[in-house]
């Protein structure tokens, strides 16, 4: 069973930085797409960034140039580095893992970590 454990959320002032981490259990990390979604109150969950097993990255337009995503397959961990944070980045951030098509259950989610950007 896949488990995802997030860490690194918190309260930060506008313009500040945070780094989120997500550690995955199991032996499927290296073949998975990893990523981060976020959900603010009253909004739908939206993709923030993801990184494929071969390192291709995708970002939401709202975070391009400010956020970076990376992965360490030796530690089964994906990171989201968030810089120049804005109040509109405030949300619960969820780590997700997406497996290849030959798996019956492809999508797995972490429990979420709160990021609050406020002065």
Helices and strands as residue ranges (DSSP letters): E 4-7, E 10-12, E 18-24, G 29-31, E 33-39, E 46-51, E 57-59, G 61-63, E 67-72, E 77-82, G 87-89, E 91-98, E 107-109, E 113-117
